[in-house]
Amino acid sequence: MTRLEQKKVTLAGILVPDQWAEDGEITGFALCTDDERKYVLNCNNKKNNLSSMLHQNIKVSGTMTGEAEKESIKVTTLQPLSSQEIEERDARGKAFCC
């Protein structure tokens, strides 16, 4: 696999669970974008807040790292998309999926 250079990014997508503990608790999250890519989110200090945002449209900013086939984002900010941002995406025919 090709190692990616670290770069600053801001991406929008749907927040989904990506890892689970043996008891079923969600331990990791990912962002699914409208180009059908999945980015693992590295956000250790924000995990408690993320469960309440599952399956919602969000915007993430941070540093992208990882391999070409398994990209991850070290999250600096994460917030729900506004209604206007969602409407603009819908008008362009964009849909989030993994």
N, C-alpha and C positions, 0 to 999 in steps of 0.2 A: 504494500500500500504506500501511496505517496503521502508524505508528511506535509501538512498545510502550514503556511506562514501564519502567524498570529495577526489578526486584523480586527479593527473595530467594526461592529455591525449593529444595525437596528432592523429587526425582522418582525413581521406580524404573522400570526397563525392561531391554531387552536392548541390549548394546553392539554396534554394527555399523560396518563400514567405510563411509566417506562420500566420501573423496577418495583418488585414487591418482596417483603420479608416472608418468611415461612408462614406466619400467622395471617397473611393477606394484607398487611398494612403497606401502603404505598411508600416506597423509599426513594424513588427517583421519578423525574418528570422529563418530558420532551415537548418540543414545539413542532407541530405539523404545519407546513406552509402550503400556499396555493400552488407551488410548483411540485407538489408531492414529495417533498424532502422532509426528513425528520432530523432535528437537532437535539441532542441530549443537553439538558440544562444543568449546569453546575452552579447551584445556588444554595449552598449549605445553610446560610443564615436566614433563608427565606422559605424553607420547606413547609413550615407550619401554616403560612399564609396561602400557599399554593393549592392545598386541598380544596379550599373554598372557591377556587377559580377553575377547577377542572372542567374541561369541555367548553370553555368560554373563549371568545376571540380576545387575544392579548397582543401586546407589543413588548418586545424584549430588546434591550440594548446591552452590549457587552463585548467581550473579546472572543472571537472564534478561534478554536484550536482543534487539533486532532488529526485524524487520517481522512483522506478523500472520501472513503466510504462510511466513516463514522465520525461526523463532525459534532463538536460540542461547543457550547457557548458558556463562558464564565460570565454570569449575569451581574450587571451593575444596577440596572433598573428594569422593572417589570410592571406593567399596568394594563388594565382592561382597555380595549379599543372603545372609542366613543361611538355613539349611535351614528354620527355623521361619517366616521371612518368606515364603519361597517356598510352603510348605504353606498358610499363611494366604491367600495370593493365589489359589492353586489352589482352595481351599475356597469362595472367593467367586465362582469361575467366571471369574476374570480371566486373560487371556492376552496376552502381549506380541506385537505385530506392527506392521509398517509397510506 
